[in-house]
Amino acid sequence: MLTAVASVAGDLVEVRFIATEEGDEGTEAHAEPESDLIPIAPEMKEIVWGFGSFVVFALLMRYYLYPRLRKGMDARYALIKGGHDHAERVTAEARHDVDQYEGQLAQIRVEAQQRIDAARATLEGERAERLAEVNTRIGERRAAAAAEAEQARAAAQGDVEGAVRAVASRAGELATGRTPDASVVDNAVSSVMSVGANR
């Protein structure tokens, strides 16, 4: 018996004839190849090969690859930890060196300040000594100048008294027409000069 199968594609219509026997045998024969082509159902040898390769890979990972990976990770961790420890040691040493430097710098500053203060005190002492020497010299010169001035005044006073005596005696002679007594003129000039010196 012939069975017609028609399929339509766009404007074309295709008709095929398939020969089948009467009854249900043709449908069963036609349905059997479809049940053999299930794409999800794996075969037994695929299951065995997949499980075997998984077991081999798991054993390889457990006894060979993972210990090497773990050893590499531990070595890297130890390297990083060593780097951190070394950096902390270097930082601590640098801080210690900085503290020592700052301590030495403070000590040097204190010593420099002490030297400056000592130099300042020495300079002040020398300045005071020099000022005392200068003041002593000035006092001596002032006393010498005062003594010289006093001597010059006394000498000038003697000359002035002599000139005043001569002028007074001449004025008395011109006023009275006779020469005044020398003792009277001396007394008058001495009294006038002493009053002028006291003023």
Secondary structure as a PSIPRED ss2 file (coil, helix, strand):
# PSIPRED VFORMAT (PSIPRED V4.0)

   1 M C   1.000  0.000  0.000
   2 L E   0.000  0.000  1.000
   3 T E   0.000  0.000  1.000
   4 A E   0.000  0.000  1.000
   5 V E   0.000  0.000  1.000
   6 A E   0.000  0.000  1.000
   7 S E   0.000  0.000  1.000
   8 V E   0.000  0.000  1.000
   9 A E   0.000  0.000  1.000
  10 G C   1.000  0.000  0.000
  11 D C   1.000  0.000  0.000
  12 L E   0.000  0.000  1.000
  13 V E   0.000  0.000  1.000
  14 E E   0.000  0.000  1.000
  15 V E   0.000  0.000  1.000
  16 R E   0.000  0.000  1.000
  17 F E   0.000  0.000  1.000
  18 I E   0.000  0.000  1.000
  19 A E   0.000  0.000  1.000
  20 T C   1.000  0.000  0.000
  21 E C   1.000  0.000  0.000
  22 E C   1.000  0.000  0.000
  23 G C   1.000  0.000  0.000
  24 D C   1.000  0.000  0.000
  25 E H   0.000  1.000  0.000
  26 G H   0.000  1.000  0.000
  27 T H   0.000  1.000  0.000
  28 E H   0.000  1.000  0.000
  29 A H   0.000  1.000  0.000
  30 H H   0.000  1.000  0.000
  31 A H   0.000  1.000  0.000
  32 E H   0.000  1.000  0.000
  33 P H   0.000  1.000  0.000
  34 E H   0.000  1.000  0.000
  35 S H   0.000  1.000  0.000
  36 D H   0.000  1.000  0.000
  37 L C   1.000  0.000  0.000
  38 I C   1.000  0.000  0.000
  39 P C   1.000  0.000  0.000
  40 I C   1.000  0.000  0.000
  41 A C   1.000  0.000  0.000
  42 P C   1.000  0.000  0.000
  43 E C   1.000  0.000  0.000
  44 M H   0.000  1.000  0.000
  45 K H   0.000  1.000  0.000
  46 E H   0.000  1.000  0.000
  47 I H   0.000  1.000  0.000
  48 V H   0.000  1.000  0.000
  49 W H   0.000  1.000  0.000
  50 G H   0.000  1.000  0.000
  51 F H   0.000  1.000  0.000
  52 G H   0.000  1.000  0.000
  53 S H   0.000  1.000  0.000
  54 F H   0.000  1.000  0.000
  55 V H   0.000  1.000  0.000
  56 V H   0.000  1.000  0.000
  57 F H   0.000  1.000  0.000
  58 A H   0.000  1.000  0.000
  59 L H   0.000  1.000  0.000
  60 L H   0.000  1.000  0.000
  61 M H   0.000  1.000  0.000
  62 R H   0.000  1.000  0.000
  63 Y H   0.000  1.000  0.000
  64 Y H   0.000  1.000  0.000
  65 L H   0.000  1.000  0.000
  66 Y H   0.000  1.000  0.000
  67 P H   0.000  1.000  0.000
  68 R H   0.000  1.000  0.000
  69 L H   0.000  1.000  0.000
  70 R H   0.000  1.000  0.000
  71 K H   0.000  1.000  0.000
  72 G H   0.000  1.000  0.000
  73 M H   0.000  1.000  0.000
  74 D H   0.000  1.000  0.000
  75 A H   0.000  1.000  0.000
  76 R H   0.000  1.000  0.000
  77 Y H   0.000  1.000  0.000
  78 A H   0.000  1.000  0.000
  79 L H   0.000  1.000  0.000
  80 I H   0.000  1.000  0.000
  81 K H   0.000  1.000  0.000
  82 G H   0.000  1.000  0.000
  83 G H   0.000  1.000  0.000
  84 H H   0.000  1.000  0.000
  85 D H   0.000  1.000  0.000
  86 H H   0.000  1.000  0.000
  87 A H   0.000  1.000  0.000
  88 E H   0.000  1.000  0.000
  89 R H   0.000  1.000  0.000
  90 V H   0.000  1.000  0.000
  91 T H   0.000  1.000  0.000
  92 A H   0.000  1.000  0.000
  93 E H   0.000  1.000  0.000
  94 A H   0.000  1.000  0.000
  95 R H   0.000  1.000  0.000
  96 H H   0.000  1.000  0.000
  97 D H   0.000  1.000  0.000
  98 V H   0.000  1.000  0.000
  99 D H   0.000  1.000  0.000
 100 Q H   0.000  1.000  0.000
 101 Y H   0.000  1.000  0.000
 102 E H   0.000  1.000  0.000
 103 G H   0.000  1.000  0.000
 104 Q H   0.000  1.000  0.000
 105 L H   0.000  1.000  0.000
 106 A H   0.000  1.000  0.000
 107 Q H   0.000  1.000  0.000
 108 I H   0.000  1.000  0.000
 109 R H   0.000  1.000  0.000
 110 V H   0.000  1.000  0.000
 111 E H   0.000  1.000  0.000
 112 A H   0.000  1.000  0.000
 113 Q H   0.000  1.000  0.000
 114 Q H   0.000  1.000  0.000
 115 R H   0.000  1.000  0.000
 116 I H   0.000  1.000  0.000
 117 D H   0.000  1.000  0.000
 118 A H   0.000  1.000  0.000
 119 A H   0.000  1.000  0.000
 120 R H   0.000  1.000  0.000
 121 A H   0.000  1.000  0.000
 122 T H   0.000  1.000  0.000
 123 L H   0.000  1.000  0.000
 124 E H   0.000  1.000  0.000
 125 G H   0.000  1.000  0.000
 126 E H   0.000  1.000  0.000
 127 R H   0.000  1.000  0.000
 128 A H   0.000  1.000  0.000
 129 E H   0.000  1.000  0.000
 130 R H   0.000  1.000  0.000
 131 L H   0.000  1.000  0.000
 132 A H   0.000  1.000  0.000
 133 E H   0.000  1.000  0.000
 134 V H   0.000  1.000  0.000
 135 N H   0.000  1.000  0.000
 136 T H   0.000  1.000  0.000
 137 R H   0.000  1.000  0.000
 138 I H   0.000  1.000  0.000
 139 G H   0.000  1.000  0.000
 140 E H   0.000  1.000  0.000
 141 R H   0.000  1.000  0.000
 142 R H   0.000  1.000  0.000
 143 A H   0.000  1.000  0.000
 144 A H   0.000  1.000  0.000
 145 A H   0.000  1.000  0.000
 146 A H   0.000  1.000  0.000
 147 A H   0.000  1.000  0.000
 148 E H   0.000  1.000  0.000
 149 A H   0.000  1.000  0.000
 150 E H   0.000  1.000  0.000
 151 Q H   0.000  1.000  0.000
 152 A H   0.000  1.000  0.000
 153 R H   0.000  1.000  0.000
 154 A H   0.000  1.000  0.000
 155 A H   0.000  1.000  0.000
 156 A H   0.000  1.000  0.000
 157 Q H   0.000  1.000  0.000
 158 G H   0.000  1.000  0.000
 159 D H   0.000  1.000  0.000
 160 V H   0.000  1.000  0.000
 161 E H   0.000  1.000  0.000
 162 G H   0.000  1.000  0.000
 163 A H   0.000  1.000  0.000
 164 V H   0.000  1.000  0.000
 165 R H   0.000  1.000  0.000
 166 A H   0.000  1.000  0.000
 167 V H   0.000  1.000  0.000
 168 A H   0.000  1.000  0.000
 169 S H   0.000  1.000  0.000
 170 R H   0.000  1.000  0.000
 171 A H   0.000  1.000  0.000
 172 G H   0.000  1.000  0.000
 173 E H   0.000  1.000  0.000
 174 L H   0.000  1.000  0.000
 175 A H   0.000  1.000  0.000
 176 T H   0.000  1.000  0.000
 177 G C   1.000  0.000  0.000
 178 R C   1.000  0.000  0.000
 179 T C   1.000  0.000  0.000
 180 P C   1.000  0.000  0.000
 181 D C   1.000  0.000  0.000
 182 A H   0.000  1.000  0.000
 183 S H   0.000  1.000  0.000
 184 V H   0.000  1.000  0.000
 185 V H   0.000  1.000  0.000
 186 D H   0.000  1.000  0.000
 187 N H   0.000  1.000  0.000
 188 A H   0.000  1.000  0.000
 189 V H   0.000  1.000  0.000
 190 S H   0.000  1.000  0.000
 191 S H   0.000  1.000  0.000
 192 V H   0.000  1.000  0.000
 193 M H   0.000  1.000  0.000
 194 S H   0.000  1.000  0.000
 195 V H   0.000  1.000  0.000
 196 G H   0.000  1.000  0.000
 197 A H   0.000  1.000  0.000
 198 N H   0.000  1.000  0.000
 199 R C   1.000  0.000  0.000
